[in-house]
Structure formats: C-alpha cells, structure tokens
Amino acid sequence: MDMICEANLLAIFLQHQKELLQFLTYKVSCAETAADLVQETYLRVARCSDEGDVANKRAFVFRIADNLALDHLRSVARQQSRNGGVVTEDIVCIKPEPDSILAGQQQMALFEKLIYELPPQCRTVFLMCRVEGKSYSEVSTELGIAPRTVESHMYKALKLLKDSKDLF
C-alpha cells in the first residue's frame, strides 16, 4: 500500500512540475533557484511514505515547495543582514578615499612651500589678499605701499603659482 501512495504523490508532482517551477520562480525571483527548489521538492515528496492523511495531494506538494521557498528567502535575508544588507546609493560613504586624502595633503604641503618661498613682501601681499580676503587698496593702506605695488606683488605670486601648476 505504501508504494501505491508514494507513487500517487510522485505522479502528482510530475503532473504539476511545470506549475511548481513557475510558482517558485515567481516566489524567489530567480529561475535557477526555483529549479533547485523544484528538485528539493521532488526529493521531499519521494521521501514521504505516509500520505494517508493527505486529502489534497496537489496542495500538499505545493505546500512543500512553498515551505522550501520561504526557508530559502529567510536564509537570504539572514545572510544579507549579516553582511550589512544590499549596498545602495543612499548608503555609499561620501568620505574621500585615503589615497585621495594623502594626495590632497601632499598638494597642500607643496602649495604652502611655494607660498613660503615667495619673497617676504610678495608673500604678505598674497596672504592678505587671498587668505584674509582684503582688497588691494586695503592691503596698500595697511602696508603703506602703492596700490600698483600690491598689483605687482600679486601678479608675481600668481604667476609663480601658475607656473608650478604642473606639479599639482
């Protein structure tokens, strides 16, 4: 009697195998995984020998497949939570990479070196204009030099920095 019952469940499985594959593909959103789950469903159905209480054999086979799909989806969710989840654009780190930081620090050090290699009055004029944000006339008044001299110092400083731009 056992073999007849088992054969009936396997026959139901084989009869609805295509439907099972479609059902599982929809459920897990992956045709390859669905095919694996159909195979596992077959193995579980083949192991069932006591189906005397099964009133609806088709529903029983689909319930086995559904349970396997749910187990698979839970496993995927656990794996993603252990790995920190799926990486999306909204959680991408916006901090610069360490090599970018180092390159920026090196450029800044070179820039500072070039500024401090300027003649003293030229450097003072450049820093007052570019760092402190003062106008040429304000610098002229503070340093007691002609506005034309301020322009000359700024031209000299900017030319030197521009000529060194290929170092950056």
C-alpha positions, 0 to 999 in steps of 0.5 A: 500500500505504501508504494501505491501512495508514494507513487500517487504523490510522485505522479502528482508532482510530475503532473504539476512540475511545470506549475511548481517551477513557475510558482517558485520562480515567481516566489524567489525571483530567480529561475535557477533557484526555483529549479533547485527548489523544484528538485528539493521538492521532488526529493521531499515528496519521494521521501514521504511514505505516509500520505494517508492523511493527505486529502489534497495531494496537489496542495500538499506538494505545493505546500512543500515547495512553498515551505522550501521557498520561504526557508530559502528567502529567510536564509537570504535575508539572514545572510544579507543582514549579516553582511550589512544588507544590499549596498545602495546609493543612499548608503555609499560613504561620501568620505574621500578615499585615503589615497585621495586624502594623502594626495590632497595633503601632499598638494597642500604641503607643496602649495604652502612651500611655494607660498613660503618661498615667495619673497617676504613682501610678495608673500604678505601681499598674497596672504592678505589678499587671498587668505584674509580676503582684503582688497588691494587698496586695503592691503596698500593702506595697511602696508603703506605701499602703492596700490600698483605695488600690491598689483605687482606683488600679486601678479608675481605670486600668481604667476609663480603659482601658475607656473608650478601648476604642473606639479599639482 
